[in-house]
Amino acid sequence: MVPDSSPNAPIAPMSVGNIVSSAIRLYRDRPKVYLGIALKATSWAALPFVTIFPLFAFAAYNQINPFIWIVIVPLGLVAWFYCSAKSLLNTALISRIIFSFLVDRPETTPEAIGALNPKMWRFLWVQFLLQLLLFVVNLGLTIAQNFILLPLELFLGLGDSGLALLFVLLNLVIRLIFFEIYLYIYAYYFIVEVPVAIEPNLIATQALDRSFKLSNGSIFRIQGAFLIATLISSPPYILAAVPFFFIIFNLVQSGFFLPGELATIPSAEIWQSVGLAALMFFLIILVLNVFILPFWQALKSVMYYDLRTRKEGIDLNLSDRAL
């Protein structure tokens, strides 16, 4: 059903299922376009890990002249910031193209890139402010959580087995409550980069405020869509981690992590296995990210569309391709 966008018509919010299914259908409609952009976004994000960070490790291992770090560190940080900004720009580019296709006003990739290139550093600044905000929130929640759990541990955790079991249950419940509070706050900023990609002249602080106001009143729907999307996209990542954790399990079994004289010296084959497993895990994660990133950006685009039409009644008609 296409939402009625006339000024006086009430606009019913899309259900969580409709949001997720619309995102999947939009993704499936032009996968080659989105996968190509996702490949660029992932490549830019991975570039520091295969160039800059190994260079730092090489310099540290060979104990180069300390004065050279005065040059290496600033250049490395600039390169890292640039790669991050390019990755975030391409990530937002997926959302902009999907949104334009969603509302049946398609943009070509060059047109969308031309509109977003002047905003490249803005995407980095938005993410910096968001991560700073989430860090402060997480820090505050951790302090509050420990303020509750530490007295409980003193009164219950050190008692008999029955009280200790009660503490374990309360510990789990309290941690889940605080985790939900964190997710509740995060949901306000789930779509934060989408307004920057689509709306003109939004600076970073305005983007945070825009995301908060659009999301207000729809937090549980956003969380529901986030949960379903996580359940859909998580299994491949879990499977990708199996070889790496299998190697770690073998190291534990061999006594590698035992302290002192009990520890065994791992053979060269073990170190090679660990390195190979880590490399395989890293490469598989990159490949998976290419395929899964467009789905998440499509989800954010659909959510942004739904929030704007419901709150603002803007004249947008959902393309039949998303239904």
N, C-alpha and C positions, 0 to 999 in steps of 0.2 A: 504494500500500500504506500503510495506517495504522499507524504505529509502535505496538508493544505497550507500554503504559505500566504494566504490572504490576511490582511491586517487584523481582522476581527475573529479569525478562526483560531480556536485553541489548538495548540500543537502538542500532541501526546509524545512523550519521550519514547525512543526506541527501546525495546527490551534488550537485556544483556545478550540473549541468543541472537537477536537480529543484528546487533552491533558486530559480534564475532563472525557470523555467517556472511555479512556484507563485506567485512574486511577480507575474508577468504576469497569471495567471488571477485572482488576488485583485483586482488593479487593474481588470481588465475586468468584474468582477462588479458593482461599484457605482461606476463612474467619476464620475458626477455629484456624489456625496458628496465624494469625494477631490479632484476638481477645484475644487469650491467652497472647500474649506479651503486648497488650494494657492494659489488666487487671493488669499486673505487673507494667507497667509504671504509671498507674493511682493510684494504691495502694501505690507505693513509694511516689508519689506526695502528696497523701492525708495523709500519715502517720504523718507528723509533726502537721497537723491540729487536729488530734484526740489523739495525745500523748503529744508532746512537748509544744504546745501553751496552752492546758488546764493545764499542769503542771505549766507553768509560771503564768497563771491566778490564780491558787490555791495558789501558793506561795505569790503572791501580795495581794490577798484577806485576807490571814491569817497573813499578815505582819510578815513574818519569819525574822530571824536574817539577817541584811543586808550583813554580811560577806558571808553568804551562796550563795548570788547572784554571788560572784566571781567564785564559782564553777559551779553553775547552768547555767549561761549565756554562758560561753565558751563551756560547754558540749552540751547545746542546739543548739548552732550555728554549732558545728561540726556535730551533728546528722542531723540538717537541711540540711547542705551542702551535707552530704553523701546521704540522701534520694533524694535530688534534682539531684545529679549526677547519681544515679541508675535509676531514672525516665527518665532522658535525654538519658542515654545509651539505655534503652529499647525502647524509642521512635525512636532513630536512628537505632536500630536493625531492626525495621519494614521496614525502608527505604532500608537498605542493603539487606534484604531478598527479598523484592519486586523487587529491582533493579536486583538482580541476576536472579530472575525468569523472569523478563522483558526481559533480553538479552539472555535468554535460557541457562544460566550457573548457574543452581540452587545450592544454598548452604543449608545445613540443619541448623536448629536452633542452635545446639551445635557448628557447624563449625563457624557460624557467631558470636556467643557469644565469642568464643575463639579469634576471630580476633579483637573484639571490647573491651573486658575487659581491655586490657592495655591502652585504650584510655578514660577510664571512666571519669577521672578528666578533660580531655581535652574538653569534651562536656560541662562541667560546666563552664570552663574558656571561651569558645567561647560564651556561652549565657551571661555571665557576661559582656564581652566586647561589645557584640551586644546591650544589654540593656543600657549600659553606653553611647554608641554611639547614640542610639535612644533618650535617655534622653537629651543629649546635643543638638541634632537636634530639638527636641520638644521645649526645652527651647529657642533656638534661634528663631524658628518660632513664638513662643508665644510673644516674645519681639517685633519682627518685625510686627506681626499682631496688637498688641496693639499700636505700634508706628503709625500705619495707622488709626486704629479705633478711638483712643481717640480724635484726632483733628476733625475727622468727626462727632463724637458725640457732640463736643462743638459747631460746626457750624450748624449741621443739626438736631441732636437729641433734642436740646432744643428750636427749632423753632416751627412754626405752625404745624398743623397736617399733612399737605402735605409734609413738609420737614422731619418730624419725620418718616413718612412712607417710604420716600426715604432712610433715614438712616437705617431703619430696613431691607430693600431690599439689600442695599449695604453691610450691616453687614453680612447678610446671604451669599452673593456672595463671599465676601472676606474670610470668614471662610471656605467656601467650597474650595476655591482656595488653601488656606494654608493647608487644610486637604489633598488635592490631592498632594501637594508638599511633605508632610510627607509620604504618601503612595508610591509616586514615589521613594523616597529614600529608604524606607523599602523594596521595590521590589528587590533592588540590593542584599539584604541579605535574601531573602525569603527561599533559599535552603541551608543556610550556614552550617547546620549540616550534610548535605548529603555528600559533599566532604570529611569531616572528617571520616564519616562512611565507605566510599568506597575506597578512595585513601590513600596510605600509607604515613606515616611520615609527615602529615600536622599538624603544630602547630596552635594555635588559631588565631594569626594574619594572618598567611598564608591562613587559611580557609576563613576569611573575605575578603581578597584580591582575593582569588580564586572565591568566590561567586560573587564579584563585576565584575570581568572580564568576567566570563561566562554569567552573566545576562546583561551586557552592550549591548545595541542594541535591546534587547527583553523586555524592561520594560513594554510596553503596553500590550504585550501578557501575561506576568506574572500577571499584574494587572487584565486583563480580566479573566484569569483562577481563580485568587483569588476571584474576584467578584462573579463568577458563583458558586464556591465552597462555598462561604459564604451564598449565597442565598439558596443553597441546604441544608446546615448544620444548619442554624440559626433557622428555625421554631421549631424544638424540644426544643431548649433552651428557646425560647420565651414562649412556652406552659408550660414549667417547672416552669417559674417564675410567672405564673398566680396566683396560690394559695397564694404565699407570698405577692404579691402586693394587692391581695384581702384583706388580713388581714391588711396590712398597710392602705388601703383605709377605712376599718372599724374603725381603730384607729383614723384616721383623722376625720371621721364622728362623733366619740364619743367625740371629743374635747381633745384627749390625748396630742396633740401637741400645744394646746393653751397656751399662757404664763400666769404666775401668778395665780391669784385666779380663772381665767376662766377655768383652766385645771381641768379635772376630774381625779380621782384616778382610774386607771384600776383595774379591779378585777383579782383574781388569774386565772380565766378562760381565760382572755385576754392574760395574760403573757404566759400561757400554749399554747394558740393557736399560739402566735408569735413564741415561741420556737419550736413547732411542725412543723409549716410552714417552718421555717428556716432550720430545720433538714431535712425535706422532700426535700426541694429545693437542699440542699447540696448533699444528696444521689442521687437524680435524675440526677444532673449535673455529678456526678461521673460515673453513669451508661451510660449516654449519651456519655461521653468522651471516654469510652471503645469502643463504637461502631463507633464513628466518627473519632477518632484519626487515625486508619489505612487508612481511605480515604484521609486525609490530607497528610499523609506520602507517600501514593501511588502517589498523585498528585505531590509532590516534587520529587519523584523518576523519574516519567515520564518527568517532566520538566528538571531535571538534565540530563537525557538521551538525550533529544531533544537538549539542549544547547551544550552538548559535541559533539554530532554527527554533528551538524550544524557548530560549530566553529572549531572543531579539526579534523573532519572526521575520528574519531576512528572506528575501525573495530567492530562495534556492530550491530547486526541484531535484530530488534524488534521482539519479540516472537509473533507468530500468536495469542496467547491467549489474547494479549492486543489490537487486531484490531477489 
